[in-house]
Amino acid sequence: MKSNFFLIVLATLGINTITAQDIPVKSDLDMMLISGEYDRLIDTCRQILTSDSLNPGVYYTMGLAYQSNLEDELSLACFNEAAKLDPDNAIYTYMLAKGYYSREKYNLAEPLFKKLCSLDSLKWSYAYYLSSIYMNMDKFDNAIDIYRQFLLRDSDNYGYIDKMAFAYSKKEEYDTAIYLYNKSLSINSKDLNALRNLASIYTVEMIPDTAILFLTEGIAIDSTDMDLYIRRAALNYSTHNPKKALDDYMIVLSSGDSSKLYLKRIGIIYCNNHRPHEAISFLLKAFEKDPYDYETCSYLGQSYFKLKDMESSIFYYNQVISILSPVRVQLGLTYVLYAESQKESGMYKAAINSYLKSMNFKPDPNLYMIIANLYDNKLNDPDKAIRYYQKFLDNLKNSKTHFTSEYIYTVKQRMEFLKAFR
């Protein structure tokens, strides 16, 4: 009886503390949350809700406990209940909106953040999420409007300028983006975000030398930022500056990042510079990570060839052949399917061209018959029809399909008819 009385008192205390205007810091529920007693807190909230199921504060607190327990779906359900019961409470709406955002349910998060921004248009935490949603939904102008609003209040905030510049770069309005990033750098010359994104723009614009200059400037500011080295290495590699690329890739490897791509490119650089021993040491590591990368296998074949190790060279070249053979077969089949679609659309010459391309990957005598029929029946070109009927007959021995003697006789008869009346 005493225990039941205690539960009733605890539930009543919990309700009072949750529904009060100012929640006491040391309330029972808060203390459970602070002390990490999440399971106990969840059980207590459930008990309270059995007698007060319309208490939004209890749902909110239980949502925090579930969130701390990494039970995200249950947490979101609790925040949803709290927001439904008290839709004017900005905290409940904010937690629900963040839950949707973290799950990339932007269509559900967007109206909630818009509502919050309408209540307080100058609160950056609301605007940040709403503008991020707009960026993810490719609504770049909407995001720019938000950034512009904040810049009007704080024109020297290079963080806002960077975000606006990034939105313009996503719109491919690169001149405006470059202007804004440079403005950001005039406020904070060590703005790595601006330097990195300027390098990206100049890379897209095919101006690699300028991109490299910005990356180099960034490295001078933070020599531990491996992303800057990776970007600069890739640019030097693509612009045929192997020595500079090699230096950067070696720095990246020394940081502990032994990605297959970096190992492979180091190996390729060594191979191309006639250093097969060094090339093999890196290419073999790349091969261990991905034995189906035909480029790695090909350069291993080349490196072993330079060392006069023909057995190993043959092995890796054979790997290349085995990797690429299915691709060639699939490409040949795709050309046939492409040709069939063209033929059905009445694009007979284009279809013939596609059939012939497929023969480069997978010879098939049956396709000569299809081509001959197109020239004969659709394009009224007897000379070419005769040529491909003859190709069909000449390559019958290579066909996997068995043709009856009657069928072959019919083809020959058709050829003779075309020859007589052309």
PATORFI-96334 format. One record per residue (C-alpha): y, x, z; residue number from 1. Coordinates in Angstrom, 2 decimals, m for minus. Each point is the difference from the previous one (the first is absolute). Example, Ala and Ser with C-alpha at 12.3 -4.5 7.8 and 13.67 -1.06 7.14 Angstrom:
{{m4.50 12.30 7.80} 1},
{{3.44 1.37 m0.66} 2},
// end
This chain:
{{0.00 0.00 0.00} 1},
{{2.32 2.86 0.89} 2},
{{m0.74 1.71 m3.30} 3},
{{0.84 m3.16 m1.95} 4},
{{3.23 m0.29 1.92} 5},
{{0.80 3.63 m0.84} 6},
{{m0.54 m0.61 m3.74} 7},
{{2.27 m3.04 0.10} 8},
{{2.69 2.02 1.76} 9},
{{m0.43 2.88 m2.47} 10},
{{0.21 m2.33 m2.99} 11},
{{3.07 m1.70 1.43} 12},
{{1.61 3.35 0.70} 13},
{{m0.78 1.16 m3.51} 14},
{{1.51 m3.12 m1.56} 15},
{{3.12 0.27 2.11} 16},
{{0.55 3.65 m0.85} 17},
{{m0.59 m0.54 m3.73} 18},
{{2.21 m3.08 m0.31} 19},
{{2.85 1.37 2.06} 20},
{{3.19 0.94 m1.81} 21},
{{m0.28 3.62 1.14} 22},
{{m3.61 1.15 0.36} 23},
{{m0.36 2.09 3.18} 24},
{{m0.91 3.58 m0.79} 25},
{{m2.65 0.05 2.71} 26},
{{m1.55 m3.39 m0.72} 27},
{{m3.77 m0.14 0.15} 28},
{{m0.43 m0.28 m3.75} 29},
{{2.48 2.77 m0.73} 30},
{{m1.67 2.27 2.53} 31},
{{m3.38 m0.56 m1.66} 32},
{{1.55 0.87 m3.37} 33},
{{1.72 3.11 1.37} 34},
{{m3.12 1.19 1.80} 35},
{{m2.16 m0.49 m3.09} 36},
{{m2.18 m2.76 1.44} 37},
{{m0.12 m1.72 m3.36} 38},
{{m3.32 m1.83 0.35} 39},
{{1.00 m1.33 3.41} 40},
{{3.38 m1.05 m1.37} 41},
{{m1.63 m1.84 m2.92} 42},
{{m2.34 m1.86 2.38} 43},
{{2.94 m0.95 2.24} 44},
{{2.03 m1.28 m2.98} 45},
{{m2.95 m2.10 m1.15} 46},
{{m0.27 m1.54 3.45} 47},
{{3.69 m0.85 m0.02} 48},
{{m0.26 m1.55 m3.48} 49},
{{m2.76 m2.37 1.13} 50},
{{2.62 m1.85 2.03} 51},
{{3.10 0.90 m2.02} 52},
{{m0.99 0.32 m3.66} 53},
{{3.59 m0.35 m1.19} 54},
{{1.34 3.09 1.73} 55},
{{1.26 2.39 m2.73} 56},
{{0.64 2.84 2.43} 57},
{{m3.64 0.12 1.03} 58},
{{m1.11 0.14 m3.62} 59},
{{2.49 2.80 m0.61} 60},
{{m1.21 2.03 2.98} 61},
{{m3.62 m0.52 m1.00} 62},
{{0.93 1.14 m3.52} 63},
{{1.39 3.24 1.45} 64},
{{m3.25 0.52 1.92} 65},
{{m2.12 m0.58 m3.11} 66},
{{2.27 2.36 m1.92} 67},
{{m0.51 2.69 2.64} 68},
{{m3.77 m0.58 m0.29} 69},
{{0.32 0.51 m3.79} 70},
{{m1.20 m3.55 m0.63} 71},
{{2.60 m0.62 m2.66} 72},
{{m1.20 m3.35 m1.35} 73},
{{m0.12 m1.58 3.47} 74},
{{3.40 1.54 0.76} 75},
{{1.50 m1.49 m3.16} 76},
{{m1.47 m3.42 0.82} 77},
{{1.67 0.10 3.43} 78},
{{3.38 1.00 m1.44} 79},
{{m0.37 m2.80 m2.53} 80},
{{m0.57 m2.53 2.80} 81},
{{2.97 1.32 1.96} 82},
{{2.29 m0.21 m3.05} 83},
{{m1.17 m3.55 m0.80} 84},
{{0.65 m1.18 3.54} 85},
{{3.42 1.69 0.20} 86},
{{1.25 0.58 m3.55} 87},
{{3.48 0.96 1.18} 88},
{{m1.26 2.94 2.02} 89},
{{0.87 3.11 m2.01} 90},
{{m2.51 2.22 1.84} 91},
{{m2.97 m2.26 m0.82} 92},
{{1.09 m0.32 m3.63} 93},
{{0.52 3.76 m0.26} 94},
{{m3.46 0.84 1.32} 95},
{{m1.63 m2.54 m2.32} 96},
{{1.98 1.29 m2.99} 97},
{{m0.96 3.62 0.79} 98},
{{m3.64 m1.08 0.22} 99},
{{0.14 m1.50 m3.47} 100},
{{1.84 3.07 m1.30} 101},
{{m2.61 2.42 1.33} 102},
{{m2.67 m2.01 m1.84} 103},
{{2.09 0.11 m3.20} 104},
{{0.35 m3.80 0.07} 105},
{{3.52 0.33 m1.30} 106},
{{0.25 m3.60 m1.20} 107},
{{m0.49 m1.15 3.61} 108},
{{2.14 2.71 1.60} 109},
{{2.97 m0.38 m2.35} 110},
{{1.25 m3.45 1.13} 111},
{{m0.34 1.00 3.65} 112},
{{2.06 3.17 m0.42} 113},
{{2.55 m1.93 m2.08} 114},
{{0.30 m2.44 2.88} 115},
{{0.47 2.84 2.47} 116},
{{2.63 1.65 m2.22} 117},
{{1.87 m3.30 m0.22} 118},
{{0.14 m0.03 3.82} 119},
{{1.16 3.62 0.20} 120},
{{0.86 1.49 m3.37} 121},
{{1.06 3.32 1.52} 122},
{{m3.22 0.81 1.83} 123},
{{m1.59 2.87 m1.90} 124},
{{m3.54 m0.59 1.28} 125},
{{m0.02 m3.40 m1.74} 126},
{{1.70 1.30 m3.13} 127},
{{m2.33 2.99 m0.20} 128},
{{m3.09 m2.17 m0.27} 129},
{{1.59 m2.52 m2.36} 130},
{{1.29 2.72 m2.35} 131},
{{m3.44 1.70 0.10} 132},
{{m1.59 m3.30 m1.00} 133},
{{2.43 m0.31 m2.90} 134},
{{m0.85 3.55 m1.10} 135},
{{m3.73 m0.77 0.12} 136},
{{0.56 m3.18 m1.98} 137},
{{2.14 1.84 m2.60} 138},
{{3.08 m2.02 1.03} 139},
{{2.13 3.13 m0.10} 140},
{{3.36 m1.74 m0.37} 141},
{{m0.66 m2.05 3.15} 142},
{{m0.75 3.20 1.91} 143},
{{3.13 1.67 m1.39} 144},
{{2.12 m2.93 1.25} 145},
{{m1.32 0.57 3.52} 146},
{{0.65 3.76 m0.11} 147},
{{3.49 m0.59 m1.36} 148},
{{0.78 m2.38 2.87} 149},
{{m0.90 2.67 2.57} 150},
{{1.88 2.71 m1.88} 151},
{{3.18 m2.07 0.17} 152},
{{m0.24 0.35 3.79} 153},
{{m1.11 3.63 0.03} 154},
{{0.95 1.75 m3.23} 155},
{{m1.10 3.43 1.24} 156},
{{m3.55 m1.04 0.85} 157},
{{m2.00 2.15 m2.42} 158},
{{m3.20 m1.88 0.92} 159},
{{1.38 m3.23 m1.49} 160},
{{1.25 1.93 m3.04} 161},
{{m3.45 1.51 m0.54} 162},
{{m1.63 m3.41 0.11} 163},
{{2.48 m1.41 m2.50} 164},
{{m0.52 3.02 m2.26} 165},
{{m3.76 m0.48 0.15} 166},
{{0.37 m3.65 m1.00} 167},
{{2.09 1.03 m3.01} 168},
{{m2.60 2.61 m0.95} 169},
{{m2.69 m2.70 0.11} 170},
{{2.19 m1.99 m2.41} 171},
{{0.04 3.15 m2.16} 172},
{{3.79 0.17 0.30} 173},
{{m0.24 3.73 0.56} 174},
{{3.67 0.91 m0.45} 175},
{{1.01 m2.31 2.84} 176},
{{m2.85 1.26 2.16} 177},
{{0.98 3.64 m0.62} 178},
{{3.62 m0.76 0.87} 179},
{{m1.05 m1.64 3.27} 180},
{{m2.41 2.76 1.00} 181},
{{2.69 2.60 m0.62} 182},
{{2.38 m2.07 2.12} 183},
{{m2.63 m0.02 2.74} 184},
{{m0.31 3.80 m0.22} 185},
{{3.77 0.35 0.27} 186},
{{m0.29 m1.71 3.39} 187},
{{m3.18 1.79 1.09} 188},
{{m0.82 3.09 m2.03} 189},
{{m3.41 0.22 1.70} 190},
{{m1.14 m3.46 m1.08} 191},
{{m3.54 0.83 m1.14} 192},
{{m0.60 m3.58 m1.11} 193},
{{2.87 0.22 m2.48} 194},
{{m1.12 3.41 m1.28} 195},
{{m3.59 m1.19 m0.43} 196},
{{1.00 m3.14 m1.87} 197},
{{2.49 1.82 m2.20} 198},
{{m2.84 2.33 m0.98} 199},
{{m2.14 m3.06 m0.83} 200},
{{2.71 m1.46 m2.23} 201},
{{0.51 3.25 m1.91} 202},
{{m3.78 0.29 m0.38} 203},
{{m0.15 m3.48 m1.54} 204},
{{2.98 0.89 m2.19} 205},
{{m1.90 3.09 m1.23} 206},
{{2.47 2.47 1.48} 207},
{{m2.46 2.09 2.03} 208},
{{2.28 3.00 0.62} 209},
{{2.52 m2.16 1.86} 210},
{{m2.79 m1.72 1.92} 211},
{{m1.33 3.40 1.08} 212},
{{3.47 1.02 1.21} 213},
{{0.20 m3.02 2.31} 214},
{{m3.51 0.61 1.33} 215},
{{0.83 3.64 0.63} 216},
{{3.09 m1.05 1.89} 217},
{{m2.15 m2.33 2.09} 218},
{{m2.48 2.78 0.79} 219},
{{2.88 2.18 1.18} 220},
{{0.89 m2.75 2.47} 221},
{{m3.57 m0.69 1.17} 222},
{{m2.57 2.62 m0.95} 223},
{{m2.76 m1.99 1.73} 224},
{{0.28 m3.04 m2.29} 225},
{{m3.14 0.39 m2.13} 226},
{{0.88 m2.96 m2.21} 227},
{{2.92 2.00 m1.41} 228},
{{m2.30 2.93 m0.84} 229},
{{m2.52 m2.36 m1.62} 230},
{{2.67 m1.59 m2.18} 231},
{{1.47 3.37 m1.02} 232},
{{m3.46 1.40 m0.72} 233},
{{m0.83 m2.96 m2.24} 234},
{{3.24 0.44 m1.96} 235},
{{m0.52 3.73 m0.45} 236},
{{m3.60 m0.63 m1.03} 237},
{{1.01 m2.59 m2.59} 238},
{{2.81 2.21 m1.37} 239},
{{m2.28 3.03 m0.36} 240},
{{1.31 2.09 2.88} 241},
{{m3.42 0.86 1.43} 242},
{{1.11 2.78 2.36} 243},
{{2.51 m2.23 1.78} 244},
{{m2.46 m2.90 0.08} 245},
{{m2.69 2.29 1.43} 246},
{{2.29 1.20 2.80} 247},
{{0.77 m3.57 1.07} 248},
{{m3.60 m1.18 m0.21} 249},
{{m1.05 2.95 2.17} 250},
{{2.53 m1.03 2.63} 251},
{{m1.35 m3.54 m0.09} 252},
{{m3.57 1.28 0.42} 253},
{{1.07 2.19 2.93} 254},
{{1.32 m3.13 1.71} 255},
{{m3.55 m1.38 0.09} 256},
{{0.22 m2.35 m3.00} 257},
{{m2.94 0.94 m2.23} 258},
{{0.19 m2.94 m2.40} 259},
{{m2.15 0.24 m3.11} 260},
{{3.02 m0.10 m2.34} 261},
{{1.62 3.06 1.58} 262},
{{m3.24 1.99 0.01} 263},
{{m0.61 m0.89 m3.63} 264},
{{3.49 0.92 m1.15} 265},
{{m0.09 3.33 1.81} 266},
{{m3.32 0.71 m1.70} 267},
{{1.40 m0.98 m3.41} 268},
{{3.02 2.28 0.48} 269},
{{m2.25 2.94 0.88} 270},
{{m2.31 m0.78 m2.94} 271},
{{2.88 m0.14 m2.47} 272},
{{1.29 3.32 1.37} 273},
{{m3.35 1.72 m0.60} 274},
{{m0.99 0.20 3.65} 275},
{{m3.38 m1.75 m0.17} 276},
{{m1.27 1.19 3.40} 277},
{{2.93 m1.64 1.83} 278},
{{m0.21 m3.03 m2.28} 279},
{{m3.67 m0.60 0.82} 280},
{{0.54 0.22 3.76} 281},
{{2.51 m2.89 m0.12} 282},
{{m1.66 m2.00 m2.78} 283},
{{m3.33 m0.02 1.85} 284},
{{1.74 m1.49 3.05} 285},
{{1.53 m2.66 m2.23} 286},
{{m3.41 m0.61 m1.58} 287},
{{m1.54 m0.55 3.46} 288},
{{2.57 m2.71 0.66} 289},
{{m0.48 m1.67 m3.40} 290},
{{m2.88 1.15 m2.24} 291},
{{0.96 m2.62 m2.61} 292},
{{3.41 1.43 m0.87} 293},
{{m0.53 1.19 m3.58} 294},
{{3.10 2.21 0.09} 295},
{{m1.29 1.96 3.01} 296},
{{m3.38 0.43 m1.71} 297},
{{1.63 1.10 m3.24} 298},
{{2.05 2.74 1.68} 299},
{{m3.04 1.13 1.94} 300},
{{m1.76 0.33 m3.35} 301},
{{2.90 2.06 m1.35} 302},
{{0.19 2.20 3.10} 303},
{{m3.70 0.80 m0.02} 304},
{{0.23 0.69 m3.75} 305},
{{2.69 2.60 0.70} 306},
{{m2.35 1.62 2.51} 307},
{{m2.82 0.03 m2.60} 308},
{{m2.07 m2.27 2.24} 309},
{{m1.24 m2.20 m2.82} 310},
{{m2.61 m1.82 2.05} 311},
{{2.64 m1.33 2.41} 312},
{{2.43 m0.63 m2.86} 313},
{{m2.59 m2.10 m1.85} 314},
{{m0.80 m1.91 3.20} 315},
{{3.61 m1.09 0.54} 316},
{{0.66 m0.76 m3.66} 317},
{{m3.12 m2.17 0.08} 318},
{{1.56 m1.78 2.99} 319},
{{3.08 m0.72 m2.10} 320},
{{m2.13 m1.46 m2.77} 321},
{{m1.94 m2.21 2.41} 322},
{{3.26 m1.23 1.57} 323},
{{1.75 m0.77 m3.28} 324},
{{m2.94 m1.42 m1.98} 325},
{{0.08 m3.45 1.65} 326},
{{3.73 m0.14 m0.62} 327},
{{m0.50 0.66 m3.69} 328},
{{m2.69 m2.69 m0.21} 329},
{{2.21 m2.50 1.79} 330},
{{2.96 0.84 m2.22} 331},
{{m2.13 m0.54 m3.08} 332},
{{m1.16 m3.39 1.30} 333},
{{3.58 m0.96 0.81} 334},
{{1.09 0.71 m3.56} 335},
{{m2.79 m2.30 m1.24} 336},
{{1.11 m2.79 2.33} 337},
{{3.60 0.61 m1.04} 338},
{{m1.03 m0.26 m3.65} 339},
{{m1.83 m3.28 0.65} 340},
{{3.18 m1.51 1.44} 341},
{{2.04 1.26 m2.94} 342},
{{m2.53 m1.41 m2.46} 343},
{{0.10 m3.43 1.67} 344},
{{3.80 0.10 m0.24} 345},
{{m0.15 0.67 m3.74} 346},
{{1.19 3.60 0.39} 347},
{{m2.72 1.30 m2.30} 348},
{{1.46 3.39 m0.94} 349},
{{0.82 0.75 3.63} 350},
{{m3.52 m1.06 0.99} 351},
{{m1.52 2.37 m2.56} 352},
{{2.12 2.84 1.36} 353},
{{m1.25 m0.73 3.52} 354},
{{m3.63 m0.17 m1.12} 355},
{{0.40 3.41 m1.65} 356},
{{1.60 1.46 3.15} 357},
{{m2.96 m1.19 2.04} 358},
{{m2.28 1.97 m2.34} 359},
{{1.69 3.21 1.18} 360},
{{m1.43 m0.62 3.46} 361},
{{m3.25 m1.78 m0.72} 362},
{{m1.28 m0.15 m3.59} 363},
{{m1.57 m3.34 m0.83} 364},
{{m1.16 m0.77 m3.58} 365},
{{0.27 m3.73 0.72} 366},
{{3.77 0.34 0.05} 367},
{{m0.06 1.15 m3.65} 368},
{{m1.51 m3.36 m0.88} 369},
{{2.74 m1.86 1.92} 370},
{{2.68 2.05 m1.77} 371},
{{m1.64 m0.56 m3.38} 372},
{{m0.06 m3.77 0.60} 373},
{{3.68 0.01 0.91} 374},
{{0.94 1.82 m3.20} 375},
{{m2.35 m2.26 m1.98} 376},
{{0.75 m3.44 1.43} 377},
{{3.44 0.26 1.63} 378},
{{1.98 2.69 m1.80} 379},
{{m1.49 m0.38 m3.51} 380},
{{m0.32 3.76 m0.45} 381},
{{m3.33 0.54 m1.83} 382},
{{0.35 3.80 m0.30} 383},
{{0.27 0.49 3.76} 384},
{{m2.62 m2.64 0.62} 385},
{{m2.44 1.94 m2.20} 386},
{{0.88 3.25 1.77} 387},
{{m0.81 m1.41 3.46} 388},
{{m3.11 m1.86 m1.14} 389},
{{m1.22 3.36 m1.26} 390},
{{0.93 1.71 3.29} 391},
{{m2.04 m2.64 1.79} 392},
{{m3.03 0.68 m2.19} 393},
{{0.40 3.79 0.28} 394},
{{0.03 m0.15 3.80} 395},
{{m2.79 m2.50 0.59} 396},
{{m2.19 2.73 1.43} 397},
{{2.53 0.45 2.83} 398},
{{0.11 m3.69 0.88} 399},
{{m1.67 m1.27 3.15} 400},
{{m0.25 m3.45 m1.57} 401},
{{m2.99 m0.82 m2.22} 402},
{{0.95 m1.65 m3.30} 403},
{{m2.57 m1.79 m2.09} 404},
{{m0.68 1.09 m3.57} 405},
{{1.31 m3.41 m1.17} 406},
{{3.34 0.64 1.72} 407},
{{0.34 3.46 m1.52} 408},
{{m0.89 m1.40 m3.43} 409},
{{2.76 m2.61 0.38} 410},
{{2.56 2.71 0.79} 411},
{{m1.02 1.98 m3.08} 412},
{{0.21 m3.12 m2.16} 413},
{{3.51 m0.67 1.26} 414},
{{1.03 3.56 m0.83} 415},
{{m1.32 m0.33 m3.53} 416},
{{1.83 m3.30 m0.44} 417},
{{3.33 1.56 1.12} 418},
{{m0.51 2.97 m2.29} 419},
{{m0.66 m2.26 m2.99} 420},
{{3.10 m2.21 0.48} 421},
{{2.65 2.31 1.45} 422},
// end
